[in-house]
Amino acid sequence: MALSFVLFMAGRAHARNVQLFVPIADAVAATDVSDRPTGAVKFFFAMQKTPGILKNLGSYLAAPRTGVAGVSDQRACHEAFLLTLVDLEKRAQRGGATAVVNIVSYYRKMEMASATDFECHVGNVIVTVWLKGDLVRIAE
């Protein structure tokens, strides 16, 4: 029993949680990532100016997790970010939204608002990008 406890604590001591702030433009421009939004929904980060909002359909937190095996932290963050945007896009479409506005990073309920960067956490096997935004219909 004591050996199990020691091994458990040793594993936790080596746990990794690297916090990165990654440019949104770099993730969007990444050519080595296959999962990406279709473009059916528009995204507006933090306080970016948006077209007129016709109807607010509520907020949504997208928090899918992806693996990091065999890729750099940067690429893992790009993949996780784009996968999170795909999740936001699908949820917006199901709800009849045409845009997601006021998008912020929302790791462990801590908001980080930026129009240029997102927050990414890379662990030993999982990478996490949590984004929260308002689902809306906008004037085209």
Buried (B, 14 or more C-beta within 10 A) or exposed (E): EEEEEEEEEEEEEEEEEBEBEBEBEEBBEBEEBEBBBEEEBBBBBBEEEBBEBEEEBEBBBBBBBBEBEEBEBBBBBBBBBBBBBBBBBBBBBEEEBBBBBBBBBBBEEEEBEBEEBBBBBBBEEBBBBBBBBBBBBBEE
